Amino acid sequence: MKKIKTVTATSPNIGEMLKAYIKNNRINQAPLSRLLGISISSLLRYQKTANMQIKTLWKLSNALKYNFFMDIALLLPKEYGNNTNLFEEKDKKIHELEDKIKILETEKAILLQINKQKA
């Protein structure tokens, strides 16, 4: 039987993350609370709450057009897996550019050789 390792890492304080985002981006809380369909006191309570339901965080992310989930994910160790490659498009572009560099270096070498022979 495989032994499961106990996790002791402290979870991120979602309320602090929300509070910092609102402050750093100078978000007016009255329109935000109206957009969310909640009272300002509820919005203030969210900012003091360490844990939050996913559906609440989802609503906040959509209302603010900001991905709090990515911020949380980036707090996890890099060796943790996931089902998607967030950098797949960039990795493909890098590979294409590396191939292009090889071609250009080869062309450069040929042109330099031709120049030497003409001189």
C-alpha positions in Angstrom: 0.0 0.0 0.0 1.3 3.4 -1.0 1.9 5.8 1.9 0.4 9.3 1.4 2.6 12.2 2.5 0.9 14.8 4.8 0.7 18.3 3.3 1.5 21.0 5.8 1.8 24.0 3.4 -0.2 27.1 4.4 -2.9 28.0 1.9 -3.0 31.5 0.4 -5.2 34.1 1.9 -7.7 34.8 -0.8 -9.1 37.8 0.9 -5.7 39.4 1.1 -5.2 38.8 -2.6 -8.5 40.4 -3.4 -7.9 43.3 -1.1 -4.4 43.9 -2.6 -5.8 43.7 -6.2 -8.6 46.2 -5.4 -6.1 48.6 -3.7 -3.3 48.3 -6.3 -5.7 48.9 -9.2 -7.8 51.6 -7.4 -11.0 49.7 -7.9 -14.1 51.6 -6.8 -15.8 49.1 -4.5 -19.4 50.5 -4.9 -19.7 49.7 -8.6 -17.9 46.4 -8.1 -20.4 45.3 -5.4 -23.3 46.4 -7.7 -21.8 44.4 -10.6 -21.5 41.4 -8.3 -25.0 41.9 -7.0 -23.8 42.1 -3.4 -23.6 44.7 -0.7 -20.5 46.7 0.0 -20.3 45.0 3.4 -20.3 41.6 1.7 -17.4 42.7 -0.5 -15.5 44.0 2.5 -16.1 40.7 4.2 -14.7 38.8 1.2 -11.5 40.9 1.7 -11.2 39.7 5.3 -11.9 36.1 4.5 -8.9 33.8 4.2 -10.9 31.1 2.3 -13.5 31.6 -0.4 -15.8 29.4 -2.4 -14.7 28.7 -5.9 -17.9 30.1 -7.4 -17.4 33.4 -5.5 -13.8 33.7 -6.7 -15.0 32.8 -10.2 -17.5 35.7 -10.0 -14.9 38.1 -8.8 -12.4 37.0 -11.5 -15.0 37.6 -14.2 -16.2 40.9 -12.7 -12.6 42.2 -12.4 -11.4 40.5 -15.6 -8.5 39.1 -13.5 -7.3 35.5 -13.1 -7.0 35.0 -9.3 -6.8 31.2 -10.0 -3.5 31.7 -11.9 -2.1 33.7 -9.0 -3.0 30.8 -6.7 -1.6 28.2 -9.2 1.7 30.0 -9.4 2.1 29.7 -5.6 2.3 25.9 -6.0 5.7 24.2 -6.4 6.8 24.1 -10.1 7.1 20.3 -10.0 3.3 19.9 -9.5 1.7 18.6 -12.6 -1.4 19.8 -14.5 -3.5 18.7 -17.5 -2.5 21.6 -19.8 0.7 23.2 -21.1 0.1 26.9 -20.6 3.1 27.7 -22.7 2.3 25.3 -25.6 1.8 28.2 -28.1 5.0 30.0 -26.9 7.0 26.7 -27.0 5.9 26.1 -30.6 6.9 29.7 -31.6 10.3 29.3 -29.9 10.9 26.0 -31.8 9.9 27.7 -35.1 12.3 30.6 -34.4 15.1 28.2 -33.4 14.7 26.4 -36.8 14.7 29.7 -38.6 17.9 30.7 -36.8 19.6 27.5 -38.0 18.6 28.2 -41.6 19.8 31.8 -41.4 23.1 30.8 -39.9 23.6 28.2 -42.7 22.7 30.9 -45.3 25.2 33.3 -43.6 28.0 30.8 -43.7 27.3 30.1 -47.4 27.3 33.8 -48.2 30.6 34.4 -46.3 32.2 31.5 -48.2 31.0 32.9 -51.5 32.4 36.3 -50.5 35.8 34.8 -49.6 36.0 33.0 -52.9 35.3 36.3 -54.8 37.9 38.2 -52.9 
